């Protein structure tokens, strides 16, 4: 009986863990980073954020590559705000997000208590036609927004989608 109770608790925790959206990867385009000290300063600033597992800033690519820890509470808004604090601008980003796909008011989204990723109509019809509510991992591109108006809701054009069981 005790083994069954422990097994049920573990299963419930696993299900609850997959229900909230979480960013797992960000490839952030950075504008205005034109010298090695700028890139170094941005990398140091990003590394101070809790929840990042690996950070690499490339001056040549004009990008910050971020692998996020399995359990993190980071938002794309917080990451872009940190980029801004370091004197450069965050442009469009490629992201991977795991969470629950749902449809609200006719709009598909992957949501968490901290951020929402609205699925863009520019997403291929192959993915749009296959969408059903449930747990997913999606990858795609987030539209660029003005640095002074970072939203809690992003427009995501999906390029890859996998169901999570």
PyMOL commands that place a pseudoatom at each C-alpha (Angstrom):
pseudoatom trace, name=CA, resn=UNK, resi=1, chain=A, elem=C, hetatm=0, pos=[0.000, 0.000, 0.000]
pseudoatom trace, name=CA, resn=UNK, resi=2, chain=A, elem=C, hetatm=0, pos=[2.825, 2.400, 0.881]
pseudoatom trace, name=CA, resn=UNK, resi=3, chain=A, elem=C, hetatm=0, pos=[4.569, 1.695, -2.447]
pseudoatom trace, name=CA, resn=UNK, resi=4, chain=A, elem=C, hetatm=0, pos=[1.367, 2.511, -4.353]
pseudoatom trace, name=CA, resn=UNK, resi=5, chain=A, elem=C, hetatm=0, pos=[0.952, 5.807, -2.495]
pseudoatom trace, name=CA, resn=UNK, resi=6, chain=A, elem=C, hetatm=0, pos=[4.538, 6.844, -3.251]
pseudoatom trace, name=CA, resn=UNK, resi=7, chain=A, elem=C, hetatm=0, pos=[4.083, 5.886, -6.908]
pseudoatom trace, name=CA, resn=UNK, resi=8, chain=A, elem=C, hetatm=0, pos=[0.879, 7.957, -7.175]
pseudoatom trace, name=CA, resn=UNK, resi=9, chain=A, elem=C, hetatm=0, pos=[2.597, 10.979, -5.572]
pseudoatom trace, name=CA, resn=UNK, resi=10, chain=A, elem=C, hetatm=0, pos=[5.517, 10.719, -8.002]
pseudoatom trace, name=CA, resn=UNK, resi=11, chain=A, elem=C, hetatm=0, pos=[3.161, 10.485, -10.984]
pseudoatom trace, name=CA, resn=UNK, resi=12, chain=A, elem=C, hetatm=0, pos=[1.175, 13.533, -9.815]
pseudoatom trace, name=CA, resn=UNK, resi=13, chain=A, elem=C, hetatm=0, pos=[4.381, 15.547, -9.380]
pseudoatom trace, name=CA, resn=UNK, resi=14, chain=A, elem=C, hetatm=0, pos=[5.533, 14.623, -12.883]
pseudoatom trace, name=CA, resn=UNK, resi=15, chain=A, elem=C, hetatm=0, pos=[2.205, 15.667, -14.410]
pseudoatom trace, name=CA, resn=UNK, resi=16, chain=A, elem=C, hetatm=0, pos=[2.092, 18.958, -12.478]
pseudoatom trace, name=CA, resn=UNK, resi=17, chain=A, elem=C, hetatm=0, pos=[5.686, 19.694, -13.517]
pseudoatom trace, name=CA, resn=UNK, resi=18, chain=A, elem=C, hetatm=0, pos=[4.835, 19.493, -17.226]
pseudoatom trace, name=CA, resn=UNK, resi=19, chain=A, elem=C, hetatm=0, pos=[1.755, 21.725, -17.046]
pseudoatom trace, name=CA, resn=UNK, resi=20, chain=A, elem=C, hetatm=0, pos=[3.438, 25.112, -16.691]
pseudoatom trace, name=CA, resn=UNK, resi=21, chain=A, elem=C, hetatm=0, pos=[5.412, 26.569, -19.574]
pseudoatom trace, name=CA, resn=UNK, resi=22, chain=A, elem=C, hetatm=0, pos=[9.117, 26.860, -19.175]
pseudoatom trace, name=CA, resn=UNK, resi=23, chain=A, elem=C, hetatm=0, pos=[11.753, 28.222, -21.523]
pseudoatom trace, name=CA, resn=UNK, resi=24, chain=A, elem=C, hetatm=0, pos=[14.573, 25.733, -22.040]
pseudoatom trace, name=CA, resn=UNK, resi=25, chain=A, elem=C, hetatm=0, pos=[16.665, 27.465, -24.736]
pseudoatom trace, name=CA, resn=UNK, resi=26, chain=A, elem=C, hetatm=0, pos=[17.108, 30.998, -26.116]
pseudoatom trace, name=CA, resn=UNK, resi=27, chain=A, elem=C, hetatm=0, pos=[19.177, 32.132, -29.102]
pseudoatom trace, name=CA, resn=UNK, resi=28, chain=A, elem=C, hetatm=0, pos=[18.913, 35.896, -28.641]
pseudoatom trace, name=CA, resn=UNK, resi=29, chain=A, elem=C, hetatm=0, pos=[19.883, 38.266, -31.454]
pseudoatom trace, name=CA, resn=UNK, resi=30, chain=A, elem=C, hetatm=0, pos=[21.739, 41.260, -29.992]
pseudoatom trace, name=CA, resn=UNK, resi=31, chain=A, elem=C, hetatm=0, pos=[22.096, 44.644, -31.704]
pseudoatom trace, name=CA, resn=UNK, resi=32, chain=A, elem=C, hetatm=0, pos=[24.727, 47.220, -30.787]
pseudoatom trace, name=CA, resn=UNK, resi=33, chain=A, elem=C, hetatm=0, pos=[27.336, 44.814, -29.448]
pseudoatom trace, name=CA, resn=UNK, resi=34, chain=A, elem=C, hetatm=0, pos=[30.356, 46.054, -31.411]
pseudoatom trace, name=CA, resn=UNK, resi=35, chain=A, elem=C, hetatm=0, pos=[33.393, 45.273, -29.268]
pseudoatom trace, name=CA, resn=UNK, resi=36, chain=A, elem=C, hetatm=0, pos=[34.826, 42.420, -27.205]
pseudoatom trace, name=CA, resn=UNK, resi=37, chain=A, elem=C, hetatm=0, pos=[34.340, 44.256, -23.875]
pseudoatom trace, name=CA, resn=UNK, resi=38, chain=A, elem=C, hetatm=0, pos=[30.623, 44.691, -24.772]
pseudoatom trace, name=CA, resn=UNK, resi=39, chain=A, elem=C, hetatm=0, pos=[30.251, 40.963, -25.424]
pseudoatom trace, name=CA, resn=UNK, resi=40, chain=A, elem=C, hetatm=0, pos=[32.157, 40.098, -22.250]
pseudoatom trace, name=CA, resn=UNK, resi=41, chain=A, elem=C, hetatm=0, pos=[30.034, 42.473, -20.156]
pseudoatom trace, name=CA, resn=UNK, resi=42, chain=A, elem=C, hetatm=0, pos=[26.811, 41.021, -21.570]
pseudoatom trace, name=CA, resn=UNK, resi=43, chain=A, elem=C, hetatm=0, pos=[27.977, 37.468, -20.891]
pseudoatom trace, name=CA, resn=UNK, resi=44, chain=A, elem=C, hetatm=0, pos=[28.889, 38.352, -17.290]
pseudoatom trace, name=CA, resn=UNK, resi=45, chain=A, elem=C, hetatm=0, pos=[25.523, 40.058, -16.768]
pseudoatom trace, name=CA, resn=UNK, resi=46, chain=A, elem=C, hetatm=0, pos=[23.580, 37.085, -18.141]
pseudoatom trace, name=CA, resn=UNK, resi=47, chain=A, elem=C, hetatm=0, pos=[25.581, 34.580, -16.068]
pseudoatom trace, name=CA, resn=UNK, resi=48, chain=A, elem=C, hetatm=0, pos=[24.400, 36.331, -12.893]
pseudoatom trace, name=CA, resn=UNK, resi=49, chain=A, elem=C, hetatm=0, pos=[20.783, 35.342, -13.634]
pseudoatom trace, name=CA, resn=UNK, resi=50, chain=A, elem=C, hetatm=0, pos=[19.418, 32.391, -11.676]
pseudoatom trace, name=CA, resn=UNK, resi=51, chain=A, elem=C, hetatm=0, pos=[18.226, 29.548, -13.865]
pseudoatom trace, name=CA, resn=UNK, resi=52, chain=A, elem=C, hetatm=0, pos=[20.806, 29.667, -16.635]
pseudoatom trace, name=CA, resn=UNK, resi=53, chain=A, elem=C, hetatm=0, pos=[22.846, 26.525, -17.126]
pseudoatom trace, name=CA, resn=UNK, resi=54, chain=A, elem=C, hetatm=0, pos=[25.103, 27.680, -19.971]
pseudoatom trace, name=CA, resn=UNK, resi=55, chain=A, elem=C, hetatm=0, pos=[25.712, 31.125, -21.487]
pseudoatom trace, name=CA, resn=UNK, resi=56, chain=A, elem=C, hetatm=0, pos=[27.747, 31.942, -24.565]
pseudoatom trace, name=CA, resn=UNK, resi=57, chain=A, elem=C, hetatm=0, pos=[27.850, 35.387, -26.174]
pseudoatom trace, name=CA, resn=UNK, resi=58, chain=A, elem=C, hetatm=0, pos=[29.315, 35.648, -29.664]
pseudoatom trace, name=CA, resn=UNK, resi=59, chain=A, elem=C, hetatm=0, pos=[30.496, 39.031, -30.902]
pseudoatom trace, name=CA, resn=UNK, resi=60, chain=A, elem=C, hetatm=0, pos=[30.934, 37.623, -34.433]
pseudoatom trace, name=CA, resn=UNK, resi=61, chain=A, elem=C, hetatm=0, pos=[27.359, 36.262, -34.576]
pseudoatom trace, name=CA, resn=UNK, resi=62, chain=A, elem=C, hetatm=0, pos=[25.810, 39.154, -32.638]
pseudoatom trace, name=CA, resn=UNK, resi=63, chain=A, elem=C, hetatm=0, pos=[23.997, 36.598, -30.469]
pseudoatom trace, name=CA, resn=UNK, resi=64, chain=A, elem=C, hetatm=0, pos=[23.649, 35.278, -26.943]
pseudoatom trace, name=CA, resn=UNK, resi=65, chain=A, elem=C, hetatm=0, pos=[23.089, 31.519, -26.685]
pseudoatom trace, name=CA, resn=UNK, resi=66, chain=A, elem=C, hetatm=0, pos=[21.385, 30.460, -23.435]
pseudoatom trace, name=CA, resn=UNK, resi=67, chain=A, elem=C, hetatm=0, pos=[20.694, 26.965, -22.137]
pseudoatom trace, name=CA, resn=UNK, resi=68, chain=A, elem=C, hetatm=0, pos=[18.315, 27.160, -19.192]
pseudoatom trace, name=CA, resn=UNK, resi=69, chain=A, elem=C, hetatm=0, pos=[18.337, 24.824, -16.204]
pseudoatom trace, name=CA, resn=UNK, resi=70, chain=A, elem=C, hetatm=0, pos=[15.695, 22.096, -15.984]
pseudoatom trace, name=CA, resn=UNK, resi=71, chain=A, elem=C, hetatm=0, pos=[13.945, 23.968, -13.176]
pseudoatom trace, name=CA, resn=UNK, resi=72, chain=A, elem=C, hetatm=0, pos=[13.954, 27.688, -13.832]
pseudoatom trace, name=CA, resn=UNK, resi=73, chain=A, elem=C, hetatm=0, pos=[11.626, 30.627, -13.453]
pseudoatom trace, name=CA, resn=UNK, resi=74, chain=A, elem=C, hetatm=0, pos=[13.217, 32.831, -16.080]
pseudoatom trace, name=CA, resn=UNK, resi=75, chain=A, elem=C, hetatm=0, pos=[11.140, 34.657, -18.637]
pseudoatom trace, name=CA, resn=UNK, resi=76, chain=A, elem=C, hetatm=0, pos=[12.121, 35.910, -22.060]
pseudoatom trace, name=CA, resn=UNK, resi=77, chain=A, elem=C, hetatm=0, pos=[11.223, 39.391, -20.801]
pseudoatom trace, name=CA, resn=UNK, resi=78, chain=A, elem=C, hetatm=0, pos=[13.726, 39.106, -17.937]
pseudoatom trace, name=CA, resn=UNK, resi=79, chain=A, elem=C, hetatm=0, pos=[16.431, 37.890, -20.308]
pseudoatom trace, name=CA, resn=UNK, resi=80, chain=A, elem=C, hetatm=0, pos=[15.801, 40.744, -22.742]
pseudoatom trace, name=CA, resn=UNK, resi=81, chain=A, elem=C, hetatm=0, pos=[15.731, 43.235, -19.866]
pseudoatom trace, name=CA, resn=UNK, resi=82, chain=A, elem=C, hetatm=0, pos=[19.191, 41.999, -18.780]
pseudoatom trace, name=CA, resn=UNK, resi=83, chain=A, elem=C, hetatm=0, pos=[20.450, 42.431, -22.356]
pseudoatom trace, name=CA, resn=UNK, resi=84, chain=A, elem=C, hetatm=0, pos=[19.099, 45.998, -22.308]
pseudoatom trace, name=CA, resn=UNK, resi=85, chain=A, elem=C, hetatm=0, pos=[20.765, 46.724, -18.931]
pseudoatom trace, name=CA, resn=UNK, resi=86, chain=A, elem=C, hetatm=0, pos=[24.089, 45.865, -20.543]
pseudoatom trace, name=CA, resn=UNK, resi=87, chain=A, elem=C, hetatm=0, pos=[23.776, 48.667, -23.095]
pseudoatom trace, name=CA, resn=UNK, resi=88, chain=A, elem=C, hetatm=0, pos=[22.657, 46.687, -26.147]
pseudoatom trace, name=CA, resn=UNK, resi=89, chain=A, elem=C, hetatm=0, pos=[19.295, 45.840, -27.698]
pseudoatom trace, name=CA, resn=UNK, resi=90, chain=A, elem=C, hetatm=0, pos=[17.576, 42.465, -27.762]
pseudoatom trace, name=CA, resn=UNK, resi=91, chain=A, elem=C, hetatm=0, pos=[16.059, 41.735, -31.168]
pseudoatom trace, name=CA, resn=UNK, resi=92, chain=A, elem=C, hetatm=0, pos=[14.216, 38.627, -32.316]
pseudoatom trace, name=CA, resn=UNK, resi=93, chain=A, elem=C, hetatm=0, pos=[14.945, 35.377, -30.511]
pseudoatom trace, name=CA, resn=UNK, resi=94, chain=A, elem=C, hetatm=0, pos=[14.761, 31.686, -31.309]
pseudoatom trace, name=CA, resn=UNK, resi=95, chain=A, elem=C, hetatm=0, pos=[13.306, 29.879, -28.284]
pseudoatom trace, name=CA, resn=UNK, resi=96, chain=A, elem=C, hetatm=0, pos=[12.344, 26.422, -27.112]
pseudoatom trace, name=CA, resn=UNK, resi=97, chain=A, elem=C, hetatm=0, pos=[9.437, 26.303, -24.655]
pseudoatom trace, name=CA, resn=UNK, resi=98, chain=A, elem=C, hetatm=0, pos=[7.849, 23.317, -22.916]
pseudoatom trace, name=CA, resn=UNK, resi=99, chain=A, elem=C, hetatm=0, pos=[4.349, 23.579, -21.546]
pseudoatom trace, name=CA, resn=UNK, resi=100, chain=A, elem=C, hetatm=0, pos=[0.640, 23.248, -22.126]
pseudoatom trace, name=CA, resn=UNK, resi=101, chain=A, elem=C, hetatm=0, pos=[-0.776, 24.210, -25.497]
pseudoatom trace, name=CA, resn=UNK, resi=102, chain=A, elem=C, hetatm=0, pos=[-4.328, 25.538, -25.239]
pseudoatom trace, name=CA, resn=UNK, resi=103, chain=A, elem=C, hetatm=0, pos=[-6.773, 27.585, -27.261]
pseudoatom trace, name=CA, resn=UNK, resi=104, chain=A, elem=C, hetatm=0, pos=[-8.264, 30.732, -25.746]
pseudoatom trace, name=CA, resn=UNK, resi=105, chain=A, elem=C, hetatm=0, pos=[-10.562, 33.111, -27.635]
pseudoatom trace, name=CA, resn=UNK, resi=106, chain=A, elem=C, hetatm=0, pos=[-9.670, 31.383, -30.906]
pseudoatom trace, name=CA, resn=UNK, resi=107, chain=A, elem=C, hetatm=0, pos=[-5.910, 31.827, -30.353]
pseudoatom trace, name=CA, resn=UNK, resi=108, chain=A, elem=C, hetatm=0, pos=[-3.442, 28.987, -29.675]
pseudoatom trace, name=CA, resn=UNK, resi=109, chain=A, elem=C, hetatm=0, pos=[-0.936, 29.683, -26.901]
pseudoatom trace, name=CA, resn=UNK, resi=110, chain=A, elem=C, hetatm=0, pos=[1.643, 28.136, -24.629]
pseudoatom trace, name=CA, resn=UNK, resi=111, chain=A, elem=C, hetatm=0, pos=[1.182, 29.811, -21.251]
pseudoatom trace, name=CA, resn=UNK, resi=112, chain=A, elem=C, hetatm=0, pos=[2.699, 30.040, -17.810]
pseudoatom trace, name=CA, resn=UNK, resi=113, chain=A, elem=C, hetatm=0, pos=[1.903, 32.245, -14.826]
pseudoatom trace, name=CA, resn=UNK, resi=114, chain=A, elem=C, hetatm=0, pos=[4.738, 34.560, -15.944]
pseudoatom trace, name=CA, resn=UNK, resi=115, chain=A, elem=C, hetatm=0, pos=[4.479, 34.698, -19.765]
pseudoatom trace, name=CA, resn=UNK, resi=116, chain=A, elem=C, hetatm=0, pos=[2.392, 33.676, -22.747]
pseudoatom trace, name=CA, resn=UNK, resi=117, chain=A, elem=C, hetatm=0, pos=[3.563, 32.639, -26.183]
pseudoatom trace, name=CA, resn=UNK, resi=118, chain=A, elem=C, hetatm=0, pos=[0.804, 33.243, -28.747]
pseudoatom trace, name=CA, resn=UNK, resi=119, chain=A, elem=C, hetatm=0, pos=[1.132, 31.053, -31.822]
pseudoatom trace, name=CA, resn=UNK, resi=120, chain=A, elem=C, hetatm=0, pos=[1.595, 33.259, -34.885]
pseudoatom trace, name=CA, resn=UNK, resi=121, chain=A, elem=C, hetatm=0, pos=[-0.576, 32.756, -37.954]
pseudoatom trace, name=CA, resn=UNK, resi=122, chain=A, elem=C, hetatm=0, pos=[2.742, 32.725, -39.842]
pseudoatom trace, name=CA, resn=UNK, resi=123, chain=A, elem=C, hetatm=0, pos=[3.309, 29.235, -38.379]
pseudoatom trace, name=CA, resn=UNK, resi=124, chain=A, elem=C, hetatm=0, pos=[3.115, 26.633, -41.135]
pseudoatom trace, name=CA, resn=UNK, resi=125, chain=A, elem=C, hetatm=0, pos=[-0.325, 25.165, -41.802]
pseudoatom trace, name=CA, resn=UNK, resi=126, chain=A, elem=C, hetatm=0, pos=[1.224, 21.741, -41.166]
pseudoatom trace, name=CA, resn=UNK, resi=127, chain=A, elem=C, hetatm=0, pos=[1.517, 22.618, -37.476]
pseudoatom trace, name=CA, resn=UNK, resi=128, chain=A, elem=C, hetatm=0, pos=[-1.600, 24.783, -37.230]
pseudoatom trace, name=CA, resn=UNK, resi=129, chain=A, elem=C, hetatm=0, pos=[-3.814, 21.984, -38.561]
pseudoatom trace, name=CA, resn=UNK, resi=130, chain=A, elem=C, hetatm=0, pos=[-2.344, 19.387, -36.153]
pseudoatom trace, name=CA, resn=UNK, resi=131, chain=A, elem=C, hetatm=0, pos=[-2.702, 21.483, -32.991]
pseudoatom trace, name=CA, resn=UNK, resi=132, chain=A, elem=C, hetatm=0, pos=[-4.678, 20.003, -30.138]
pseudoatom trace, name=CA, resn=UNK, resi=133, chain=A, elem=C, hetatm=0, pos=[-4.606, 20.928, -26.484]
pseudoatom trace, name=CA, resn=UNK, resi=134, chain=A, elem=C, hetatm=0, pos=[-1.993, 19.152, -24.404]
pseudoatom trace, name=CA, resn=UNK, resi=135, chain=A, elem=C, hetatm=0, pos=[1.613, 19.211, -23.290]
pseudoatom trace, name=CA, resn=UNK, resi=136, chain=A, elem=C, hetatm=0, pos=[4.166, 20.146, -25.939]
pseudoatom trace, name=CA, resn=UNK, resi=137, chain=A, elem=C, hetatm=0, pos=[7.682, 21.306, -26.552]
pseudoatom trace, name=CA, resn=UNK, resi=138, chain=A, elem=C, hetatm=0, pos=[7.797, 23.959, -29.261]
pseudoatom trace, name=CA, resn=UNK, resi=139, chain=A, elem=C, hetatm=0, pos=[10.666, 25.746, -30.946]
pseudoatom trace, name=CA, resn=UNK, resi=140, chain=A, elem=C, hetatm=0, pos=[10.376, 28.840, -33.044]
pseudoatom trace, name=CA, resn=UNK, resi=141, chain=A, elem=C, hetatm=0, pos=[11.071, 32.519, -33.469]
pseudoatom trace, name=CA, resn=UNK, resi=142, chain=A, elem=C, hetatm=0, pos=[9.705, 35.294, -31.287]
pseudoatom trace, name=CA, resn=UNK, resi=143, chain=A, elem=C, hetatm=0, pos=[8.990, 38.596, -33.020]
pseudoatom trace, name=CA, resn=UNK, resi=144, chain=A, elem=C, hetatm=0, pos=[11.177, 41.580, -32.158]
pseudoatom trace, name=CA, resn=UNK, resi=145, chain=A, elem=C, hetatm=0, pos=[9.627, 44.191, -29.852]
pseudoatom trace, name=CA, resn=UNK, resi=146, chain=A, elem=C, hetatm=0, pos=[10.782, 47.628, -28.715]
pseudoatom trace, name=CA, resn=UNK, resi=147, chain=A, elem=C, hetatm=0, pos=[13.169, 47.491, -25.748]
pseudoatom trace, name=CA, resn=UNK, resi=148, chain=A, elem=C, hetatm=0, pos=[11.065, 50.032, -23.859]
pseudoatom trace, name=CA, resn=UNK, resi=149, chain=A, elem=C, hetatm=0, pos=[7.891, 47.962, -24.247]
pseudoatom trace, name=CA, resn=UNK, resi=150, chain=A, elem=C, hetatm=0, pos=[8.813, 44.367, -23.357]
pseudoatom trace, name=CA, resn=UNK, resi=151, chain=A, elem=C, hetatm=0, pos=[5.597, 42.338, -23.119]
pseudoatom trace, name=CA, resn=UNK, resi=152, chain=A, elem=C, hetatm=0, pos=[4.522, 39.401, -20.988]
pseudoatom trace, name=CA, resn=UNK, resi=153, chain=A, elem=C, hetatm=0, pos=[2.965, 38.004, -24.143]
pseudoatom trace, name=CA, resn=UNK, resi=154, chain=A, elem=C, hetatm=0, pos=[5.068, 37.094, -27.177]
pseudoatom trace, name=CA, resn=UNK, resi=155, chain=A, elem=C, hetatm=0, pos=[4.176, 36.162, -30.750]
pseudoatom trace, name=CA, resn=UNK, resi=156, chain=A, elem=C, hetatm=0, pos=[5.838, 32.814, -31.599]
pseudoatom trace, name=CA, resn=UNK, resi=157, chain=A, elem=C, hetatm=0, pos=[6.189, 31.395, -35.107]
pseudoatom trace, name=CA, resn=UNK, resi=158, chain=A, elem=C, hetatm=0, pos=[6.608, 27.662, -34.513]
pseudoatom trace, name=CA, resn=UNK, resi=159, chain=A, elem=C, hetatm=0, pos=[9.168, 25.735, -36.560]
pseudoatom trace, name=CA, resn=UNK, resi=160, chain=A, elem=C, hetatm=0, pos=[9.110, 22.502, -34.543]
pseudoatom trace, name=CA, resn=UNK, resi=161, chain=A, elem=C, hetatm=0, pos=[6.540, 20.905, -32.242]
pseudoatom trace, name=CA, resn=UNK, resi=162, chain=A, elem=C, hetatm=0, pos=[6.632, 17.669, -30.232]
pseudoatom trace, name=CA, resn=UNK, resi=163, chain=A, elem=C, hetatm=0, pos=[3.995, 16.173, -27.967]
pseudoatom trace, name=CA, resn=UNK, resi=164, chain=A, elem=C, hetatm=0, pos=[5.012, 15.392, -24.388]
pseudoatom trace, name=CA, resn=UNK, resi=165, chain=A, elem=C, hetatm=0, pos=[3.421, 12.274, -22.953]
for i in range(1, 165): cmd.bond("trace and resi %d" % i, "trace and resi %d" % (i + 1))
show_as sticks, trace
zoom trace
